């Protein structure tokens, strides 16, 4: 594995956690009538959802995506056989 492949793996985690955090937060704000089922308050993962939904983490996701896009233009991905 080279550094570019490692970069891809790390950014995938960064973006994945960011998306899950946003999704869970949105779901928690839906009423039961709207199909909401996620309850944050008093739950074990309340802090986790707050971190990954938070501004600082979402800013890091944006920076990670921008850096990845820049890196891809420098070193286009190739298929290894």
N, C-alpha and C positions, 0 to 999 in steps of 0.2 A: 504494500500500500504506500503510495507516495503522499506528499503533503496536500496535493489538490484533492485526492480522494478523501483524506481525513477532513478537509475543509467541507466537502459536500456532506459528509456524515454529520458533522457538528451543526451545520446550518439547517439540515433537515430536522434535527432535534429542536433547535432554537425556534424554528417556524412552527413545528408541530405542537410544541407546548404552548406557544402563543395562540395558535388557532383554537386549541382545546380550552384554554383559559377564557378566551372571548366567547366561545360557544356556550360554555357552562354559565358564564355570567349573564348572557342574553337569555338562556333558558330559565335561569333563576328569577328573572324579572317578568316572566310571563305568568299570567293568572292561570288557575286551574281550568277555567273556561277556554283559554287560549291553548291548552295542552301543556301548560307548564308543570314540570314534575321535579325540578331541581330546587332543593332548599339549602341555602348556604348557612344561615345563622345557626350557630351551635353545632355545626357539623365538623367532623374531623378535618376535612379538606378546605375549610373556610379560608385559612391563611394561604394555602396553596393557590386557590382560585383567585384570591385578591392579588397575589404577586404576579401570576402569569397573565392576568387581565389588566394589571396596572400600567400606568403611563411609562414608567422606567423600562419595564420589560418590553412593552410594545415598541418603544423607541429603539431598543436593542434589536428587535426583530427587523425593523425597517433598515437599520444600519447593516445588519447581517445580509439582508436581501440585496441591498445596494452593493455591498462589497462582493458578494457572490456574482452578481451580474457583471460587475467590472472585471472580476477575475476570469469569468467565462469568456469575455471578449478578448482577454490576453492569451488564454490557453484554451482553445475550443476543445470540448470533450471529444473523445474518440472511443470507438468500440474496440475492446480488446478481444481477441479470439482465444 
